């Protein structure tokens, strides 16, 4: 029988961070962008003038958001609207973390950074590539990751759940993070969840597995840049076949789960990403079924499986009607991530 767990914001979420920055910051920026200067008294002679060149960070966020909105690009890679993506691009051009953009809204943008923003906008609009590929960076839970077209752009609700349900709250906590010693991240892609797991479980060794050698090359760079080579091992292979007979206290996975209908309707931005990172077969659960069926043999007796499956909850519950799923909600999702104990598999 399926259950639904409560949630609480994790430490980064409580501070307002989203995938690319602070949600409250974005809201304040939206308000600032929408705010127009007071209207001047009309004059008799009207002369057409070119729009003033942007000068400050806020000016460039307004400028970029306007262009992105007019171009009707799709926001599906950590930003959900034109202002959030504009702030992300401007912040990267200024070498600022996402949550540093709004407090420095009045800061002047050097000409070189302004030209960089212009170039990035032109590429974003012309190619429809995700902004993360253009700047080779994305953030999860405030943590920066390198990314390019060899791996899917980092985004997963599991990052929030690692904080909210494996933290210091005795009511919501699924496991004591200090007692988790072995973790497996299946379908690791860029390695983002493996790295977040290493940060969440200080005593754990983490295996990160993926079928794609290209994705693992991106993951290797991220592991190296975060100085976690001694705690994260990358493994290439087909799902759990990549780890032999190893057992883990926790298996996490954000596998491909887009069904055939969804694959047919992917926006251009998603078509820039590796197809294998999305394609979950006809009903979206081709890989999820294999993970569920094989996970018990790779979990310790007190272990558990944490898996994101998008909107496939009805299909999964129909396929496993007796399974004891615990559905974990986040600030931006409901019924898209499940937890199941090893003993219930």
N, C-alpha and C positions, 0 to 999 in steps of 0.2 A: 504494500500500500504506500502510495507516495505521500510524503510529508513536505511541509514548507517551513523553512527556518526564518527566524527574524534576522535582521542585519543591523549593524551599526557602522558608522564611518570609521575607517582606519585612520592612523595618525596623519598620513599625507592627505587623505580625503577630508578629514576633519579640518585640515588647514585650507581646504578648498581646491586642491589640485585635481585636475582631470588628466586625460591622456597627454594633452599638449599644454597644460597650464592650469591656472586657477579658474574654476567656474565662476566664482564671484568676480574675479578680475575681468573675465570676458563680459559679464553682465554690466560691469561699470564701463567697460570700453564701448559696449553697444550703446549705452546711454550717452557717452561722450560723442561717439560718432554720429548719433542721431541728432544731437544738439546743434542747432544752427546759430550762427551769429545773429545778433539783433538786426532787424531790417533797418536800413538807412532811409532817411527821408527821400522821397522821389525828387529827381532833378529834371529840368525841362529837356536837356540834351542827353540823349541816350546813346552811348557809344559801346559797341560790342567789344568785349575784352576777353582775352584768353583766361582760362582758369589759372589762379595763382599756383606757382610751383609749391609742392609740399616742402615743409621745412623741418617740422618737429616729428617725433615718433608718432604722435597722435595724427598729425597731418597724413603721414604715410599709411597708417592703418585705415584712415578714412578713404584715402585714394585707392589703396589695394582692395578694400572691401567693396567699393563701388565697382571696380573693374571686374572682380570675381562674380559679383551678383549679376552684372549685365551680361557676362559671358555664359551664365547658367552652367557653371561647372558643378560637378557632383562632389559632395563632401562625405566621404566614407572612410577616412583614414585618420581617425583621431581628432578631427575637427568636425563640427556639426553645422557650421554656418559661415558666411563670408567674413564676419568680424573675427571669429576665432582663428580662421586660417590666415587672415591678413596679419593678425597679431603674431602668429607663429612665424610667418615669413619675415616680418620686420624684426622680430626678436633675433632670429638667426643671423640676419644681415648685420645686426648690431652686437652680436656675440653676447646676447642676454638669455638667461633662462626664461621660460614662459612667464613665471610669476614676477619677473623683474620688469616686464614691459609696461604695465599700467602705472606703477609708481614713477616711472621715468617718462611719462607721456609728453612732458613739456621739453624734453631734451632734444637738442638739434641733431639732425642726422647728417653726418659727413657726406660730401658729394659722392665719394667712392661707394659708400654703403647705399646711398640712394640709387646709384646706377645699378648696383647689384639687385636691389629690390625690383627695379624695372625689368631687368633681364629675367629674373625668376618668374615674374608675373607673365611676361610674354611667353615663356616656355610652358608655364602651367596652363595657360589658356590655349595655346596653339597645339600642344601635344596631348593635353588632358592627362598627363602623368600625375600621379599623386605628388603633392608638395614634398613629402618625405623623401621621395626619390630625387627630387631636384636639389634639395639641400643635403641629402645623405644623412638625415637625422630624424629620429622620432623619440618622443618621451612616453614612458609608462610609469605611473605613480611618481612622477617627477624625476625619474631616472633616465638619462639619455642613452640612446642606442644608435649605432651606425646601421644604415640599411641601404641596399641598392636593389636593382631588379632581380638579383639572384634569390631573394627571399621575400616573403610576404611582408607588407608593412606591419610592424608590431601593433597589435591591438587585441585585448582580451579582457573579459570581466574577471578572469581568475586572479589578476594582479590585485584587485581590490579585496577579493575573498581571502587571499593569503594574509592580508592584514586584519580583516574583520573577524575571521573564524579561526585563525591560528595565532591570535594575539594574547593579551593579558586579561580578556574578559571571560570569567569562569562560566558565565551563562551561555555565551555564544561559541566558546572555544571547542573545536572538534578534537584538537590534539595540543598537548603542551609543546610549543616549538623547541624547547630545550631538549626534549626527549626524542625528537625526530633526527635519525642519524643517516638514513639513506633515502634519497628522493630520485625519482625518474621523471623526466619531462619528455613525453612522447610527441613527435611532430614538432620539434623544437624550433624549426625555422631559423630566425635570427638569434636564437638563444635567449630572448628577453625573459621568458618565464623561468628558465633555468637560473638565470642570474638573480631575478627577484626571489626565487626560492632559496638560493644560497644566502641572500641577505636576510630573509625571514627566518631561516633555520640555521643559527650560527654553528651548530655542532654537526651539521649534515654534510655528507659527500653527495654530489649530484651527478647523475648521468643524464646526458641530453642526446636523444636519438632522433635521426631523421633519415629518410630514404635519399634525399637530395644532397649530393656532394657539394653543389653550389651553395645551398643554404648553409651547410655546415661550415663552409669557408667564411661566410658572413658571421656565423655564430662564433667561430674561432677568434675573429677580430674583436668581437664584443667581449668575450671572456678575457682576452688579453688586455683590452683597454680598461677593464674593471679589476684587473689584478687577481683573477680567480682561477688561474691555471692549476693551482694545487688542490682545488676543491671541485671543479667541474670537469668531467670527462666527456668528450664528444664521441658518439658511436654512430656509425652508418649502418643502416639496415631497414628491413621492412617491419615496422612496428616492433612488437616485443621480440621478434627474432633477432633484433640487434643486440639484445642484452644477455643472450644465452640463458643460464639458469639463475641469474641474479634475482634477489628478492629485495623489496623496498618497503619502508614504512608508509610511503606516500607515492602514488603515481598521479601526476597531473598531465592533462592533455587538452590541447585546443586543436583537434584534428580537422581535416576537411569535412564539412557537413552541409554544403550547399547541394540541394536536390537538382534534378534535371531541369525543372521549370526555372529555378533560380539561376542556373548556369546560362540558360538561354537569354536571360534578361539582365546579365551583368552590365553595369555602366562602363563606359570607356576607361575610366580611371582604374577599375578592377581588372580590366583586360591587360593592363600593363604589368600585372603581377603574375607569378607562376600559376598556371592553371591547376596544377596538381595540389596546390595549397587550398583550393576551394572545393574541388569536385568530390562530392560524397556519394556519387552514384544516383540511381533513379529516385530513391526516397531520402537521400542524404545520409543514410546510416551505414553505408558499406564498411567504412573503417571503424565506426563506433561499435558496431556489432562485434567485430573481431577483438577490439580492445576489451569490451565487457566480457566476452566469452573466455579470453585468455588471461585476464588480469589476476585472477585469484592465484594462479600458479606462480606469480611473480610478486605477491604481497606477503609480508610477514603476517602472523596470525592476528595481530592487532592493527593491521594496516588498513588503508582505504584508497579509493579511487575518486579523483576530482576531475570532472570532464565537462567541457563546454560543447554544447550541441546546437546553438542557435535556436531556431523555431521548430526543432524536431521533437519536442517533448511529447506531443500526442502519438507520433509514430513509435517512439521508444517505449512508451507505456503500453501501447498495444502489442508490441513485439515481446515485451517482458511483463506480462500482467501481474505476476506475483512478486516482482522485485521490490525491494524496500528502498526506493529512491528518496533522497532528501534534497529538495530543490532550494537552492541558495540564490536569493535575489541580491541585486546591487542597486546603486543609485540610478543606473541607466538600463537595467535589465530585469526581467521577471520570468522565472522558469526557463532559463537558458543554460544554467550550470547545475549539474547534479553531483551529489556525494553519495557514495555507497560503501559500506563497511566490507572488509574482506570476507567476513563470516556470512554475509548476505549474498555473496556472488555465487 
